[in-house]
């Protein structure tokens, strides 16, 4: 067997290459608390040759996965004896700057990150100026309706993001414009429009030639629109009632789903008005998405994959084929963990226990290597082969200051542990790029590192922060970091009073939540039940 060692030196000759048959090689690695790693290497069987002790800057050792380009080298010593070479390397994990340089050599798949956009321009001729006011967590269902319509019609618009009321007061500039503070809102040529359905119909009327989303008047499809919109509201009410009642609803939710399934079959699908996506699909999408994630999680009622609702599943498949919907839909974890702060406690039936364990990672679903999984979001094979790990690493490296600051919010006296968390997150970035098998995290890290990693792990938002495959990789690697840090942080050690986006540190974020109008709908229904 032959091993090649290329030493690029800081002084002396530009480089020395050894290519020798080796009889044996031993390697000891010691990791200090501050991240310095000492590599003591004994190579035997090298023919006698003298090497000066140059200050090495780069060394690659095949078979170990060790590439010091990933690290900041501190001290190198080479000792040449009779028939052997002793190589001692002392280094620590790379700075963020070096990690950024390393990222430049990674081929990243281009991704449509419309959740990050401040402006969307489609190149179609457009005289009207539109400003779209939506929630800053890309989760609000009523904002999603309008957002989906804008994207499908390819209407150019700019975006201003507002926090939702449950996560703090609205900014004064917004309440001066919209006294109720409700989202979404749109200004069209300076005119303010609120209420999602009003916005959607006005945009359809003003831009009839931009991929029309309503059928021609006088057709059976057009005549069906009003009844379908009323059915969507009925489905919304049946869903909330089923989630929040421990005694069930005598099959009202399932019966309403049956009606939706039949409605999708009327015009032969896969969409509500036939083969073409329409405004009706944009209206149904946010809550069918939330239904598919929440019903197996709490009452244990499977939606996607259920034979009973085959037309609804065909609709989901058709929606998943649309890039606009793929770019803005949430994942199961985000949906289920952001509903209760808005609608109150949901009843957890035993039938949903296995699905809850899958989504929350308590059954090992967040352990590396990730396995293929099927959820309401869809299927992810867990390999990260389509650039998911690289996407997560890029977001972490490019936003590391905000991310470290955010993660420290879960730690008491967090500033005391900034350096330790920063160091740990550099190991995290390196593990995403090089693989966890090639990264050794110091075992004697303070428990606050694990707490910070747990805090961040529970708050990775889809699509706000990452696509779902990338978010899944980041959660799993954070889970690995918690274990590597020598402390299993429990959720009760972590603050859970907010869901602030680490990519928007200056804003109060609202990772999800049903808008105030939905809470009013729930309250009104409870009052009606009490009177009946």
C-alpha positions as CSV (number, residue, x, y, z in Angstrom):
1,X,0.0,0.0,0.0
2,X,1.2,3.5,-0.8
3,X,0.3,6.8,0.9
4,X,1.0,10.2,-0.5
5,X,1.8,13.2,1.8
6,X,2.0,16.6,0.4
7,X,3.5,19.2,2.7
8,X,3.1,22.8,1.7
9,X,5.6,24.8,3.8
10,X,5.6,28.3,5.1
11,X,9.3,28.6,4.7
12,X,11.9,26.8,2.7
13,X,11.1,24.9,-0.4
14,X,7.6,25.3,-1.9
15,X,6.7,21.7,-1.0
16,X,8.0,18.2,-0.2
17,X,6.2,15.1,-1.3
18,X,6.8,11.7,0.3
19,X,5.6,8.6,-1.6
20,X,6.7,5.6,0.3
21,X,5.5,2.1,0.9
22,X,4.7,1.9,4.6
23,X,4.7,-1.1,7.0
24,X,2.6,0.5,9.7
25,X,1.1,3.7,10.8
26,X,-0.4,4.8,14.2
27,X,-2.5,7.8,14.9
28,X,-3.5,9.3,18.2
29,X,-5.9,12.3,18.4
30,X,-6.4,14.4,21.5
31,X,-9.0,17.1,21.6
32,X,-8.8,20.0,24.1
33,X,-11.7,21.9,25.5
34,X,-11.0,25.0,23.4
35,X,-11.1,23.0,20.2
36,X,-7.3,22.5,19.7
37,X,-6.6,19.0,18.3
38,X,-3.2,17.3,18.7
39,X,-2.5,14.7,16.1
40,X,0.5,12.4,17.0
41,X,1.4,10.3,14.0
42,X,4.1,7.6,13.8
43,X,4.9,6.4,10.3
44,X,7.3,3.4,10.2
45,X,9.0,1.8,7.3
46,X,10.2,5.0,5.5
47,X,13.6,4.8,4.0
48,X,16.0,7.1,5.8
49,X,15.7,10.7,4.7
50,X,16.1,14.0,6.5
51,X,13.4,16.6,6.5
52,X,13.7,20.0,7.9
53,X,11.0,21.0,10.4
54,X,9.0,23.4,8.3
55,X,5.9,25.1,9.5
56,X,3.3,23.2,7.6
57,X,0.1,24.9,6.3
58,X,-1.5,22.0,4.6
59,X,-1.5,18.3,5.0
60,X,-3.8,15.6,3.6
61,X,-3.7,12.1,5.0
62,X,-5.6,9.6,3.0
63,X,-7.7,7.1,4.9
64,X,-8.2,9.5,7.9
65,X,-10.5,12.0,6.2
66,X,-8.1,14.7,7.6
67,X,-7.7,17.8,5.5
68,X,-6.1,20.7,7.4
69,X,-7.6,23.1,4.9
70,X,-10.7,22.7,7.1
71,X,-8.7,23.7,10.2
72,X,-6.6,26.6,11.4
73,X,-3.1,25.0,11.9
74,X,-1.2,26.2,14.9
75,X,1.9,24.1,15.3
76,X,3.6,21.4,13.2
77,X,6.7,19.4,14.1
78,X,8.4,16.8,12.0
79,X,11.0,14.5,13.5
80,X,13.0,12.2,11.3
81,X,14.6,9.2,12.9
82,X,16.2,6.0,11.7
83,X,13.5,4.4,9.5
84,X,10.6,6.4,10.8
85,X,9.0,9.8,10.8
86,X,7.1,11.3,13.7
87,X,4.6,14.0,12.6
88,X,2.9,16.1,15.3
89,X,0.1,18.4,14.2
90,X,-1.7,20.8,16.5
91,X,-4.7,22.7,15.1
92,X,-8.2,23.8,15.8
93,X,-11.4,23.9,13.8
94,X,-11.5,26.5,11.1
95,X,-12.7,30.1,11.4
96,X,-15.9,31.1,9.7
97,X,-13.8,32.8,7.0
98,X,-12.0,29.5,6.2
99,X,-15.3,27.7,6.3
100,X,-16.7,30.3,3.9
101,X,-13.7,29.7,1.5
102,X,-14.3,26.0,1.8
103,X,-18.0,26.5,0.9
104,X,-16.9,28.3,-2.4
105,X,-15.5,25.0,-3.6
106,X,-18.9,23.2,-3.1
107,X,-21.2,22.9,-6.0
108,X,-24.5,24.1,-4.7
109,X,-27.8,23.3,-6.4
110,X,-29.7,26.5,-7.4
111,X,-32.8,26.8,-5.2
112,X,-35.9,28.9,-5.5
113,X,-35.9,30.8,-2.1
114,X,-38.9,33.0,-2.7
115,X,-39.4,33.1,1.1
116,X,-36.3,35.3,1.3
117,X,-37.3,37.6,-1.5
118,X,-38.0,41.3,-1.0
119,X,-39.2,41.7,-4.5
120,X,-40.5,39.4,-7.3
121,X,-40.2,40.5,-10.9
122,X,-41.5,38.2,-13.6
123,X,-40.7,40.2,-16.7
124,X,-44.3,40.6,-17.8
125,X,-45.5,44.1,-18.8
126,X,-47.1,45.6,-15.7
127,X,-48.1,49.1,-15.0
128,X,-49.5,48.6,-11.5
129,X,-47.2,48.8,-8.5
130,X,-48.1,46.2,-5.8
131,X,-46.8,45.9,-2.2
132,X,-47.7,42.7,-0.4
133,X,-47.7,42.8,3.4
134,X,-47.4,39.3,4.9
135,X,-46.1,37.5,8.0
136,X,-42.4,37.3,8.4
137,X,-42.3,33.6,9.1
138,X,-43.9,32.5,5.8
139,X,-46.5,30.6,7.7
140,X,-49.8,32.6,7.9
141,X,-52.4,30.6,5.9
142,X,-54.3,33.7,4.7
143,X,-51.1,35.3,3.5
144,X,-50.2,32.0,1.7
145,X,-53.4,32.2,-0.3
146,X,-52.5,35.6,-1.7
147,X,-48.9,34.7,-2.1
148,X,-49.7,31.6,-4.1
149,X,-52.0,33.6,-6.4
150,X,-49.4,36.2,-7.0
151,X,-46.8,33.6,-7.9
152,X,-49.1,31.5,-10.1
153,X,-50.3,34.6,-12.0
154,X,-46.7,35.9,-12.2
155,X,-47.7,39.4,-11.0
156,X,-44.6,41.4,-10.0
157,X,-44.7,42.6,-6.4
158,X,-42.5,43.8,-3.5
159,X,-42.8,42.4,0.0
160,X,-42.9,43.9,3.5
161,X,-43.0,41.5,6.4
162,X,-45.0,42.1,9.6
163,X,-45.0,40.1,12.8
164,X,-48.3,38.5,13.9
165,X,-50.0,39.8,17.0
166,X,-49.4,36.7,19.1
167,X,-45.7,37.4,19.0
168,X,-45.8,41.0,19.9
169,X,-47.4,44.3,19.0
170,X,-47.6,45.4,15.4
171,X,-45.3,48.2,14.3
172,X,-46.9,51.6,14.5
173,X,-46.4,52.3,10.9
174,X,-48.5,49.3,10.0
175,X,-51.4,49.9,12.4
176,X,-51.6,53.5,11.2
177,X,-52.3,52.0,7.8
178,X,-54.3,48.9,8.9
179,X,-55.8,49.8,12.3
180,X,-56.9,46.1,12.9
181,X,-53.4,45.0,12.3
182,X,-54.6,42.0,10.4
183,X,-52.7,40.3,7.6
184,X,-52.5,40.0,4.7
185,X,-52.8,43.4,3.0
186,X,-51.9,44.7,-0.4
187,X,-51.4,48.2,-1.8
188,X,-52.3,48.4,-5.5
189,X,-51.4,51.7,-7.1
190,X,-51.5,53.3,-3.7
191,X,-54.9,51.8,-2.7
192,X,-55.0,49.6,0.4
193,X,-56.9,46.3,0.2
194,X,-57.3,43.9,3.1
195,X,-59.0,40.5,3.6
196,X,-57.4,37.7,1.6
197,X,-60.4,36.8,-0.6
198,X,-61.0,40.4,-1.5
199,X,-57.4,40.8,-2.5
200,X,-57.5,37.6,-4.6
201,X,-60.6,38.6,-6.6
202,X,-59.3,42.2,-7.1
203,X,-56.0,40.9,-8.4
204,X,-57.7,38.4,-10.7
205,X,-59.9,41.3,-12.1
206,X,-57.0,43.7,-12.5
207,X,-54.7,41.2,-14.2
208,X,-57.0,39.0,-16.3
209,X,-54.4,38.2,-18.9
210,X,-51.8,37.0,-16.3
211,X,-52.5,33.3,-16.3
212,X,-56.3,33.6,-15.5
213,X,-57.3,31.6,-12.4
214,X,-61.1,31.8,-12.8
215,X,-63.1,30.2,-15.6
216,X,-65.2,32.1,-18.0
217,X,-68.6,33.4,-16.8
218,X,-71.5,31.2,-17.7
219,X,-69.7,27.9,-17.4
220,X,-70.5,25.2,-14.9
221,X,-67.0,25.7,-13.4
222,X,-67.6,29.4,-12.8
223,X,-71.0,28.6,-11.2
224,X,-69.3,26.2,-8.8
225,X,-66.8,28.7,-7.4
226,X,-69.0,30.2,-4.7
227,X,-70.2,26.9,-3.3
228,X,-66.6,25.6,-3.2
229,X,-65.4,28.7,-1.3
230,X,-68.2,28.1,1.3
231,X,-67.2,24.4,1.5
232,X,-63.6,25.5,2.3
233,X,-64.9,27.5,5.3
234,X,-67.0,24.5,6.4
235,X,-63.9,22.3,6.2
236,X,-61.9,24.8,8.3
237,X,-64.5,24.8,11.0
238,X,-64.9,21.0,11.1
239,X,-61.1,20.7,11.3
240,X,-60.7,23.0,14.3
241,X,-63.5,21.4,16.1
242,X,-62.0,17.9,15.6
243,X,-58.6,19.0,16.8
244,X,-59.7,20.7,20.0
245,X,-62.4,18.2,21.2
246,X,-61.3,15.2,23.2
247,X,-64.7,13.5,22.7
248,X,-64.7,13.7,18.9
249,X,-67.3,15.3,16.7
250,X,-69.4,12.3,15.7
251,X,-67.7,12.0,12.3
252,X,-68.3,15.6,11.2
253,X,-64.8,16.2,10.1
254,X,-64.6,13.0,8.1
255,X,-68.0,13.7,6.5
256,X,-66.8,17.2,5.4
257,X,-63.6,15.6,3.9
258,X,-65.9,13.3,2.0
259,X,-67.7,16.3,0.5
260,X,-64.4,17.9,-0.5
261,X,-63.3,14.6,-2.0
262,X,-66.5,14.5,-4.1
263,X,-66.1,18.1,-5.1
264,X,-62.7,17.3,-6.6
265,X,-64.2,14.5,-8.7
266,X,-67.0,16.7,-10.2
267,X,-64.8,18.2,-12.9
268,X,-62.5,15.1,-13.2
269,X,-59.6,16.8,-11.3
270,X,-56.9,16.8,-10.3
271,X,-57.8,20.4,-9.3
272,X,-61.2,21.7,-8.0
273,X,-62.2,23.1,-11.4
274,X,-60.7,20.4,-13.5
275,X,-57.2,20.0,-15.1
276,X,-56.2,23.7,-14.5
277,X,-55.1,25.2,-11.2
278,X,-57.5,27.9,-10.2
279,X,-58.1,30.5,-7.5
280,X,-60.2,27.9,-5.6
281,X,-57.1,25.7,-5.3
282,X,-55.1,28.7,-3.9
283,X,-57.9,29.2,-1.3
284,X,-58.0,25.5,-0.2
285,X,-54.2,25.0,-0.2
286,X,-53.2,26.5,3.2
287,X,-55.7,24.6,5.3
288,X,-55.6,21.3,3.5
289,X,-51.8,21.5,4.0
290,X,-52.4,22.1,7.8
291,X,-55.0,19.4,7.9
292,X,-52.7,16.8,6.3
293,X,-50.0,17.5,8.9
294,X,-52.1,18.0,12.1
295,X,-54.7,15.2,11.8
296,X,-52.3,12.2,11.9
297,X,-50.3,14.1,14.6
298,X,-53.1,14.7,17.1
299,X,-56.2,12.5,16.5
300,X,-54.3,10.0,14.4
301,X,-56.4,10.4,11.3
302,X,-54.2,9.8,8.2
303,X,-55.0,12.1,5.2
304,X,-52.2,11.6,2.7
305,X,-52.2,8.1,1.5
306,X,-55.7,7.3,2.8
307,X,-57.8,5.4,0.2
308,X,-61.0,7.0,1.5
309,X,-59.9,10.4,0.1
310,X,-58.2,9.4,-3.1
311,X,-59.2,12.6,-5.0
312,X,-57.7,14.7,-2.2
313,X,-54.5,12.8,-2.5
314,X,-54.4,13.3,-6.3
315,X,-54.9,17.0,-5.6
316,X,-51.9,17.0,-3.2
317,X,-49.8,15.3,-5.8
318,X,-50.8,17.8,-8.4
319,X,-50.0,20.7,-6.0
320,X,-46.6,19.2,-5.2
321,X,-45.7,19.4,-8.9
322,X,-46.1,23.2,-8.8
323,X,-42.8,25.0,-8.0
324,X,-44.7,27.9,-6.4
325,X,-46.4,25.7,-3.8
326,X,-43.3,23.6,-3.2
327,X,-41.4,26.8,-2.4
328,X,-43.9,28.1,0.2
329,X,-45.5,25.1,2.0
330,X,-44.5,24.3,5.6
331,X,-43.4,21.0,7.1
332,X,-45.2,18.9,9.6
333,X,-43.0,19.9,12.6
334,X,-43.6,23.6,11.9
335,X,-47.3,23.2,11.4
336,X,-48.0,21.1,14.5
337,X,-45.8,23.1,16.8
338,X,-47.2,26.4,15.8
339,X,-50.9,25.7,15.9
340,X,-51.5,25.4,19.6
341,X,-50.2,28.9,20.5
342,X,-53.0,30.1,18.2
343,X,-56.0,27.9,18.7
344,X,-55.3,26.4,22.2
345,X,-54.6,22.9,23.2
346,X,-55.2,20.1,20.8
347,X,-56.3,16.7,22.0
348,X,-53.5,14.0,21.6
349,X,-55.1,10.7,20.9
350,X,-53.2,7.4,21.3
351,X,-53.8,6.8,17.6
352,X,-51.4,9.7,16.8
353,X,-48.6,8.6,19.1
354,X,-46.4,7.0,16.5
355,X,-46.8,9.9,14.1
356,X,-46.0,12.4,16.9
357,X,-42.8,10.4,17.7
358,X,-41.8,10.5,14.0
359,X,-42.4,14.3,13.6
360,X,-40.8,15.2,16.9
361,X,-37.8,12.9,16.4
362,X,-38.4,11.0,19.7
363,X,-38.4,7.6,17.8
364,X,-34.9,8.3,16.4
365,X,-36.1,9.9,13.3
366,X,-33.6,12.8,13.9
367,X,-30.7,10.5,14.4
368,X,-27.9,10.3,11.7
369,X,-27.8,8.7,9.2
370,X,-31.3,9.9,8.3
371,X,-33.7,7.4,6.9
372,X,-36.2,7.9,4.2
373,X,-39.5,9.2,5.6
374,X,-43.0,9.9,4.3
375,X,-45.0,12.7,6.0
376,X,-47.7,15.2,5.0
377,X,-45.0,17.3,3.4
378,X,-44.1,14.5,1.1
379,X,-41.2,12.1,0.8
380,X,-37.6,12.8,1.7
381,X,-35.0,10.0,1.4
382,X,-32.7,11.6,4.0
383,X,-29.6,11.3,1.9
384,X,-29.1,15.0,1.3
385,X,-27.8,14.1,-2.2
386,X,-29.6,17.0,-3.9
387,X,-27.7,19.6,-2.0
388,X,-29.7,19.7,1.2
389,X,-26.6,19.5,3.5
390,X,-24.8,22.1,1.5
391,X,-27.9,24.4,1.6
392,X,-27.9,24.0,5.4
393,X,-24.2,24.6,5.7
394,X,-24.4,27.7,3.5
395,X,-27.2,29.2,5.5
396,X,-25.3,28.5,8.8
397,X,-22.0,29.9,7.5
398,X,-23.4,33.0,5.9
399,X,-25.6,33.9,8.9
400,X,-23.5,32.5,11.7
401,X,-23.5,35.7,13.8
402,X,-27.3,36.0,13.8
403,X,-27.6,32.2,14.4
404,X,-25.2,32.1,17.4
405,X,-26.9,35.2,18.9
406,X,-30.4,33.6,18.4
407,X,-29.3,30.2,19.9
408,X,-27.9,31.9,23.0
409,X,-31.5,33.2,23.8
410,X,-32.2,29.7,25.1
411,X,-29.2,29.9,27.5
412,X,-29.2,31.6,30.9
413,X,-26.4,34.3,30.9
414,X,-25.9,33.4,27.2
415,X,-23.1,35.9,26.5
416,X,-20.8,34.0,28.8
417,X,-21.0,31.0,26.4
418,X,-20.8,32.8,23.1
419,X,-17.3,31.6,22.3
420,X,-18.2,28.0,23.2
421,X,-21.4,28.0,21.1
422,X,-19.6,29.7,18.2
423,X,-16.9,27.0,18.3
424,X,-19.5,24.2,18.4
425,X,-21.4,25.7,15.5
426,X,-18.2,25.7,13.4
427,X,-17.9,22.0,14.1
428,X,-21.6,21.8,13.0
429,X,-20.9,23.5,9.7
430,X,-17.9,21.3,9.1
431,X,-19.9,18.2,9.8
432,X,-22.5,19.2,7.2
433,X,-19.7,19.7,4.6
434,X,-17.3,16.8,5.5
435,X,-19.6,14.3,7.2
436,X,-19.9,13.7,11.0
437,X,-17.5,10.7,10.7
438,X,-14.7,13.2,9.9
439,X,-15.4,15.6,12.7
440,X,-14.6,15.2,16.4
441,X,-16.2,17.6,18.8
442,X,-14.6,18.1,22.2
443,X,-16.5,16.1,24.8
444,X,-16.0,18.5,27.7
445,X,-18.1,21.3,26.3
446,X,-20.3,23.1,28.8
447,X,-23.9,21.9,28.9
448,X,-25.0,25.3,27.6
449,X,-23.7,24.3,24.2
450,X,-26.2,21.5,24.1
451,X,-29.0,23.8,25.3
452,X,-28.2,26.3,22.6
453,X,-28.1,23.6,19.9
454,X,-31.5,22.2,21.2
455,X,-33.0,25.7,21.2
456,X,-32.0,26.2,17.6
457,X,-33.0,22.6,16.6
458,X,-36.6,23.2,17.7
459,X,-36.9,26.5,15.8
460,X,-35.7,25.8,12.2
461,X,-38.5,27.1,10.1
462,X,-39.7,25.8,6.7
463,X,-39.9,27.5,4.3
464,X,-38.8,30.6,6.3
465,X,-35.2,29.4,6.9
466,X,-34.6,26.4,4.6
467,X,-36.2,24.0,2.3
468,X,-37.5,20.9,4.1
469,X,-34.7,18.5,3.1
470,X,-32.1,21.1,4.2
471,X,-34.0,21.8,7.5
472,X,-34.2,18.1,8.2
473,X,-30.4,17.8,7.7
474,X,-29.8,20.8,10.0
475,X,-32.1,19.4,12.7
476,X,-30.4,16.0,12.6
477,X,-26.9,17.5,12.7
478,X,-27.9,19.8,15.6
479,X,-29.2,16.6,17.3
480,X,-25.8,15.0,16.7
481,X,-24.1,18.1,18.1
482,X,-26.2,17.9,21.3
483,X,-25.1,14.3,21.8
484,X,-21.4,15.0,20.9
485,X,-21.4,17.9,23.4
486,X,-21.7,15.4,26.3
487,X,-25.1,16.6,27.5
488,X,-28.6,15.5,26.6
489,X,-30.4,18.8,26.8
490,X,-34.0,18.4,27.8
491,X,-36.8,20.5,26.4
492,X,-37.6,21.8,29.9
493,X,-34.1,23.4,30.0
494,X,-34.9,25.4,26.9
495,X,-36.9,28.6,26.7
496,X,-39.9,28.2,24.4
497,X,-41.4,31.7,24.7
498,X,-40.9,32.6,21.1
499,X,-40.2,31.4,17.6
500,X,-38.0,34.2,16.3
501,X,-36.4,33.6,12.9
502,X,-32.6,33.5,13.1
503,X,-32.4,34.9,9.6
504,X,-34.3,38.0,10.6
505,X,-32.8,39.0,14.0
506,X,-34.1,42.6,13.9
507,X,-37.8,41.5,13.8
508,X,-40.1,39.6,16.1
509,X,-41.0,36.6,14.1
510,X,-44.1,34.4,14.3
511,X,-43.3,30.9,13.2
512,X,-46.8,30.2,12.3
513,X,-50.2,30.7,13.7
514,X,-53.8,31.1,12.6
515,X,-54.8,34.7,12.2
516,X,-57.0,36.5,14.6
517,X,-60.0,36.0,12.3
518,X,-59.6,32.3,12.8
519,X,-59.6,32.7,16.5
520,X,-62.8,34.7,16.3
521,X,-64.3,31.9,14.2
522,X,-63.4,29.4,16.8
523,X,-64.8,31.6,19.6
524,X,-68.0,32.2,17.8
525,X,-68.5,28.5,17.2
526,X,-67.9,27.7,20.9
527,X,-70.6,30.3,21.8
528,X,-73.0,28.9,19.4
529,X,-72.5,25.4,20.9
530,X,-73.1,26.8,24.4
531,X,-76.4,28.3,23.2
532,X,-77.7,25.2,21.4
